[in-house]
Amino acid sequence: MRKILTVTAVLMATATAASAMKATDLDIDGDGFASITEVRQIFPGFSSNDFRDIDVNRDRRLSNKELNAAGTRAVIGRYESTMSVVHGLSDIDTNGDRFASRDELNAVYSGLLDDEFREIDVNRDGRVNSTELYRPLAQALLTRYEMGGRDVVTIMQVDVDDDAFASFAELQAVYTKLSPQDFHLIDNNGDNRVSATEYYSSESQAILDHNN
């Protein structure tokens, strides 16, 4: 019987993620500062007012000093319950080169598939930078490993035509009880196909679990 992550498991994974993030992970491009665009890549709902409050010198970017300030930690804490990132790059990058190698990723996400690493490594340089790591697709793939989710059916197993999406027919071949109504709930953007981000969301996994 296939094991699918439940909503509770995914929420527990998110809680684990919050403790792994560091303020300096918000500096995605490694220039020593975090713009509001970078902050919102990790916390999509981060408000302009909160950004201004922690941008002490009002230069529209957060320095490492500002990122590590107690006030910043307190503000970030308010957003961690909706956090989409599983682990910050600094938690994975053990050699400090600001990249996550295949081995470093596997040390955190044991059992990561080669196909999944290739999906995450967008520029195919054999290492994962912050921008690649924090992409919704990458985080959707990695979230499954937080609760030992190696036995979860992957979208690669469902996607038999290898177009990087799951159609209703492909999903129904695996989840035989899946109804058109359930498919439309999973297909958030209504394009009649399910992306990896849609597939691995907690809501979708709960729906699929009931149709297994």
C-alpha contacts under 8 A as a table, 3 or more apart, distances in Angstrom:
res1	aa1	res2	aa2	distance
2	R	151	D	7.05
2	R	152	V	6.69
2	R	153	V	6.82
2	R	212	N	7.35
3	K	151	D	5.91
3	K	152	V	5.33
3	K	153	V	7.37
3	K	209	D	7.87
4	I	149	G	7.82
4	I	151	D	7.67
4	I	152	V	5.14
4	I	153	V	7.01
4	I	205	Q	6.41
4	I	206	A	7.75
4	I	208	L	7.57
4	I	209	D	5.67
5	L	9	A	5.93
5	L	10	V	6.66
5	L	144	R	7.32
5	L	149	G	6.92
5	L	152	V	6.93
5	L	202	S	7.68
5	L	205	Q	6.15
5	L	206	A	7.26
5	L	209	D	7.67
6	T	9	A	5.20
6	T	10	V	6.44
6	T	202	S	6.82
6	T	205	Q	6.31
6	T	206	A	5.33
6	T	209	D	7.27
7	V	10	V	5.24
7	V	11	L	6.17
7	V	202	S	4.97
7	V	203	E	6.62
7	V	205	Q	7.22
7	V	206	A	5.88
8	T	11	L	5.13
8	T	12	M	6.13
9	A	12	M	5.04
9	A	13	A	6.19
9	A	147	M	6.56
10	V	13	A	4.94
10	V	14	T	6.28
10	V	143	T	7.33
10	V	144	R	7.67
10	V	147	M	7.69
10	V	202	S	5.99
11	L	14	T	4.99
11	L	15	A	6.34
11	L	202	S	7.84
12	M	15	A	5.07
12	M	16	T	6.33
13	A	16	T	5.04
13	A	17	A	6.24
13	A	86	V	7.33
13	A	143	T	6.94
13	A	146	E	5.36
13	A	147	M	6.41
14	T	17	A	4.90
14	T	18	A	6.50
14	T	81	S	7.55
14	T	83	M	6.73
14	T	84	S	7.18
14	T	85	V	7.66
14	T	86	V	6.35
15	A	18	A	5.35
15	A	19	S	7.17
15	A	80	E	7.93
15	A	81	S	7.07
16	T	19	S	5.74
16	T	20	A	6.88
16	T	86	V	7.63
16	T	146	E	7.95
17	A	20	A	5.14
17	A	21	M	6.54
17	A	83	M	7.85
17	A	85	V	6.64
17	A	86	V	4.52
17	A	87	H	5.42
18	A	21	M	5.54
18	A	80	E	5.70
18	A	81	S	7.66
18	A	83	M	7.07
18	A	86	V	7.55
18	A	87	H	7.87
20	A	86	V	7.79
20	A	87	H	5.56
20	A	88	G	6.39
20	A	91	D	6.41
21	M	25	D	6.78
21	M	87	H	6.04
21	M	88	G	4.89
21	M	90	S	7.90
21	M	91	D	7.30
22	K	25	D	5.44
22	K	26	L	7.77
22	K	88	G	6.79
22	K	90	S	7.42
23	A	26	L	5.84
23	A	67	L	5.44
23	A	68	N	6.09
23	A	72	T	7.73
23	A	73	R	6.95
23	A	76	I	7.90
24	T	27	D	5.62
24	T	64	N	6.55
24	T	67	L	6.07
24	T	68	N	7.10
25	D	28	I	6.33
25	D	88	G	5.83
25	D	89	L	6.42
25	D	90	S	6.52
26	L	34	A	5.80
26	L	38	E	6.18
26	L	39	V	5.43
26	L	42	I	7.22
27	D	30	G	5.56
27	D	31	D	7.06
27	D	32	G	6.47
27	D	33	F	5.52
27	D	34	A	4.39
27	D	35	S	7.58
27	D	38	E	6.63
27	D	39	V	7.69
28	I	34	A	7.07
28	I	38	E	6.12
28	I	130	S	5.38
28	I	131	T	6.44
29	D	130	S	6.98
29	D	131	T	7.47
30	G	33	F	7.27
30	G	98	R	7.58
32	G	63	S	6.16
32	G	64	N	6.11
33	F	61	R	5.94
33	F	62	L	5.14
33	F	63	S	4.60
33	F	64	N	6.33
34	A	37	T	7.97
34	A	38	E	5.89
34	A	39	V	6.55
34	A	61	R	5.45
34	A	62	L	4.90
34	A	63	S	6.70
35	S	38	E	5.19
35	S	39	V	6.33
35	S	60	R	6.76
35	S	61	R	4.70
35	S	62	L	6.44
36	I	39	V	4.97
36	I	40	R	6.05
36	I	48	S	7.70
36	I	51	F	6.89
36	I	60	R	7.64
36	I	61	R	7.02
37	T	40	R	5.16
37	T	41	Q	6.29
38	E	41	Q	5.13
38	E	42	I	7.10
39	V	42	I	5.63
39	V	43	F	5.98
39	V	44	P	7.66
39	V	46	F	7.15
40	R	43	F	4.54
40	R	44	P	4.30
40	R	45	G	6.61
40	R	46	F	5.76
41	Q	44	P	5.81
41	Q	134	Y	7.21
42	I	83	M	6.96
42	I	84	S	6.50
42	I	85	V	6.29
42	I	134	Y	6.87
43	F	46	F	5.54
43	F	79	Y	6.70
43	F	80	E	7.88
43	F	82	T	7.52
43	F	83	M	6.07
43	F	84	S	7.17
45	G	79	Y	7.88
46	F	50	D	7.12
46	F	51	F	7.45
46	F	79	Y	7.34
47	S	50	D	5.33
47	S	51	F	6.39
48	S	51	F	5.02
48	S	52	R	6.20
49	N	52	R	5.13
49	N	53	D	6.22
50	D	53	D	5.01
50	D	54	I	6.54
50	D	75	V	7.11
51	F	54	I	5.49
51	F	55	D	6.04
52	R	55	D	4.94
52	R	56	V	7.36
52	R	58	R	6.82
52	R	60	R	7.51
53	D	56	V	6.70
54	I	62	L	7.59
54	I	66	E	6.72
54	I	71	G	6.67
54	I	72	T	5.73
55	D	58	R	5.25
55	D	59	D	7.04
55	D	60	R	6.60
55	D	61	R	6.53
55	D	62	L	5.66
55	D	66	E	6.76
56	V	66	E	7.09
58	R	61	R	7.55
59	D	62	L	7.87
62	L	65	K	7.86
62	L	66	E	5.60
62	L	67	L	6.02
63	S	66	E	5.08
63	S	67	L	6.00
64	N	67	L	4.87
64	N	68	N	6.08
65	K	68	N	5.29
65	K	69	A	6.21
66	E	69	A	5.12
66	E	72	T	6.86
67	L	72	T	5.90
67	L	73	R	7.64
68	N	72	T	6.65
68	N	73	R	6.99
69	A	72	T	5.32
69	A	73	R	6.54
70	A	73	R	5.11
70	A	74	A	6.31
71	G	74	A	5.13
71	G	75	V	6.32
72	T	75	V	5.13
72	T	76	I	6.08
73	R	76	I	5.17
73	R	77	G	6.08
74	A	77	G	5.11
74	A	78	R	6.91
75	V	78	R	5.51
75	V	79	Y	7.30
76	I	79	Y	5.36
76	I	80	E	6.46
77	G	80	E	5.28
77	G	81	S	7.87
78	R	81	S	7.04
79	Y	82	T	5.78
79	Y	83	M	6.45
80	E	83	M	4.71
83	M	86	V	8.00
84	S	136	P	7.78
84	S	139	Q	7.14
85	V	88	G	6.88
85	V	134	Y	6.45
85	V	139	Q	6.09
86	V	139	Q	6.46
86	V	142	L	7.15
86	V	143	T	6.05
86	V	146	E	7.84
87	H	91	D	6.24
87	H	92	I	7.21
88	G	91	D	5.41
88	G	92	I	6.95
89	L	92	I	5.24
89	L	93	D	5.85
89	L	98	R	7.20
89	L	99	F	7.36
89	L	100	A	7.00
89	L	129	N	7.95
89	L	130	S	6.27
89	L	133	L	7.39
90	S	93	D	5.19
90	S	94	T	7.39
90	S	96	G	7.61
90	S	98	R	7.41
91	D	94	T	7.27
92	I	100	A	6.25
92	I	104	E	5.94
92	I	105	L	6.32
92	I	108	V	6.72
93	D	96	G	5.65
93	D	97	D	7.00
93	D	98	R	6.33
93	D	99	F	6.07
93	D	100	A	5.19
93	D	101	S	7.68
93	D	104	E	6.40
94	T	104	E	7.00
96	G	99	F	7.64
98	R	129	N	6.74
98	R	130	S	7.58
99	F	127	R	6.09
99	F	128	V	5.37
99	F	129	N	4.80
99	F	130	S	7.12
100	A	103	D	7.98
100	A	104	E	5.72
100	A	105	L	6.08
100	A	127	R	5.63
100	A	128	V	4.90
100	A	129	N	6.46
101	S	104	E	5.05
101	S	105	L	6.13
101	S	126	G	6.92
101	S	127	R	4.67
101	S	128	V	6.32
102	R	105	L	5.25
102	R	106	N	6.09
102	R	117	F	7.27
102	R	126	G	7.22
102	R	127	R	6.56
103	D	106	N	5.00
103	D	107	A	6.12
104	E	107	A	5.14
104	E	108	V	6.80
105	L	108	V	5.39
105	L	109	Y	5.83
105	L	110	S	7.83
105	L	112	L	7.80
106	N	109	Y	4.75
106	N	110	S	4.78
106	N	111	G	6.55
106	N	112	L	5.94
107	A	110	S	5.75
109	Y	112	L	5.89
109	Y	142	L	7.08
109	Y	145	Y	5.72
109	Y	146	E	7.42
110	S	145	Y	7.44
111	G	150	R	6.75
112	L	116	E	6.63
112	L	117	F	7.00
113	L	116	E	5.10
113	L	117	F	6.32
114	D	117	F	5.08
114	D	118	R	6.25
115	D	118	R	5.10
115	D	119	E	6.28
116	E	119	E	5.00
116	E	120	I	6.35
116	E	141	L	7.09
117	F	120	I	5.10
117	F	121	D	6.01
118	R	121	D	5.02
118	R	122	V	6.95
118	R	124	R	6.90
119	E	122	V	6.28
119	E	138	A	7.32
120	I	128	V	7.07
120	I	132	E	6.10
120	I	133	L	6.70
120	I	137	L	7.49
120	I	138	A	5.18
121	D	124	R	5.28
121	D	125	D	7.03
121	D	126	G	6.71
121	D	127	R	6.38
121	D	128	V	5.40
121	D	132	E	6.42
122	V	132	E	6.54
124	R	127	R	7.54
125	D	128	V	7.92
128	V	132	E	5.90
128	V	133	L	6.21
129	N	132	E	5.38
129	N	133	L	6.10
130	S	133	L	4.98
130	S	134	Y	6.03
131	T	134	Y	5.43
131	T	135	R	6.35
132	E	135	R	5.45
132	E	138	A	7.02
133	L	138	A	5.79
133	L	139	Q	6.91
134	Y	138	A	6.50
134	Y	139	Q	6.22
135	R	138	A	5.27
135	R	139	Q	6.28
136	P	139	Q	5.13
136	P	140	A	5.97
136	P	197	T	6.19
137	L	140	A	5.03
137	L	141	L	6.27
137	L	196	A	6.08
137	L	197	T	5.09
138	A	141	L	5.20
138	A	142	L	6.17
139	Q	142	L	5.04
139	Q	143	T	5.79
140	A	143	T	5.37
140	A	144	R	7.18
140	A	196	A	6.91
140	A	197	T	5.48
140	A	200	Y	5.48
140	A	201	S	6.94
141	L	144	R	6.12
141	L	196	A	7.51
141	L	197	T	7.94
141	L	200	Y	7.07
142	L	145	Y	5.70
142	L	146	E	7.40
143	T	146	E	5.57
144	R	147	M	6.58
144	R	148	G	7.15
144	R	149	G	4.90
144	R	150	R	7.19
144	R	152	V	7.48
144	R	200	Y	7.73
145	Y	148	G	4.94
145	Y	149	G	4.69
145	Y	150	R	6.26
146	E	149	G	6.81
148	G	151	D	7.80
149	G	152	V	5.41
153	V	157	Q	6.60
153	V	158	V	7.61
154	T	157	Q	5.33
154	T	158	V	6.73
155	I	158	V	4.96
155	I	159	D	5.89
155	I	165	F	7.73
155	I	166	A	7.04
155	I	196	A	6.44
155	I	199	Y	7.13
156	M	159	D	5.13
156	M	160	V	7.40
156	M	162	D	7.47
156	M	164	A	7.57
157	Q	160	V	6.77
158	V	166	A	6.42
158	V	170	E	5.88
158	V	171	L	6.16
158	V	174	V	6.82
159	D	162	D	5.45
159	D	163	D	7.03
159	D	164	A	6.63
159	D	165	F	6.16
159	D	166	A	5.14
159	D	167	S	7.68
159	D	170	E	6.33
160	V	170	E	6.94
162	D	165	F	7.49
164	A	195	S	6.95
164	A	196	A	7.58
165	F	193	R	6.05
165	F	194	V	5.36
165	F	195	S	4.91
165	F	196	A	6.90
166	A	170	E	5.84
166	A	171	L	6.23
166	A	193	R	5.70
166	A	194	V	4.93
166	A	195	S	6.60
167	S	170	E	5.12
167	S	171	L	6.18
167	S	192	N	7.03
167	S	193	R	4.87
167	S	194	V	6.33
168	F	171	L	5.17
168	F	172	Q	5.96
168	F	180	P	7.55
168	F	183	F	6.54
168	F	192	N	7.71
168	F	193	R	7.00
169	A	172	Q	5.08
169	A	173	A	6.14
170	E	173	A	5.24
170	E	174	V	6.93
171	L	174	V	5.43
171	L	175	Y	5.80
171	L	176	T	7.87
171	L	178	L	7.55
172	Q	175	Y	4.71
172	Q	176	T	4.82
172	Q	177	K	6.97
172	Q	178	L	5.66
173	A	176	T	5.76
174	V	212	N	7.73
175	Y	178	L	5.62
175	Y	208	L	6.80
175	Y	211	N	5.53
175	Y	212	N	5.09
176	T	211	N	6.74
176	T	212	N	6.93
177	K	211	N	4.86
177	K	212	N	6.89
178	L	182	D	6.30
178	L	183	F	6.94
178	L	208	L	7.33
178	L	211	N	5.39
179	S	182	D	5.19
179	S	183	F	6.28
180	P	183	F	4.95
180	P	184	H	6.26
181	Q	184	H	5.22
181	Q	185	L	6.48
182	D	185	L	5.05
182	D	186	I	6.42
182	D	207	I	6.95
183	F	186	I	5.13
183	F	187	D	6.07
184	H	187	D	4.88
184	H	188	N	7.02
184	H	190	G	6.91
184	H	192	N	7.62
185	L	188	N	6.22
185	L	204	S	7.66
186	I	194	V	6.99
186	I	198	E	6.30
186	I	199	Y	6.88
186	I	203	E	7.54
186	I	204	S	5.25
186	I	207	I	7.84
187	D	190	G	5.44
187	D	191	D	7.01
187	D	192	N	6.51
187	D	193	R	6.30
187	D	194	V	5.33
187	D	195	S	7.96
187	D	198	E	6.57
188	N	198	E	6.77
190	G	193	R	7.62
191	D	194	V	7.93
194	V	198	E	5.90
194	V	199	Y	6.14
195	S	198	E	5.19
195	S	199	Y	6.00
196	A	199	Y	4.86
196	A	200	Y	6.03
197	T	200	Y	5.54
197	T	201	S	6.32
198	E	201	S	5.49
198	E	204	S	6.85
199	Y	204	S	5.78
199	Y	205	Q	6.95
200	Y	204	S	6.47
200	Y	205	Q	6.18
201	S	204	S	5.29
201	S	205	Q	6.22
202	S	205	Q	5.18
202	S	206	A	6.16
203	E	206	A	5.19
203	E	207	I	6.33
204	S	207	I	5.05
204	S	208	L	6.11
205	Q	208	L	5.04
205	Q	209	D	5.93
206	A	209	D	5.06
206	A	210	H	6.56
207	I	210	H	5.38
207	I	211	N	6.65
208	L	211	N	4.99
208	L	212	N	6.15
209	D	212	N	5.28
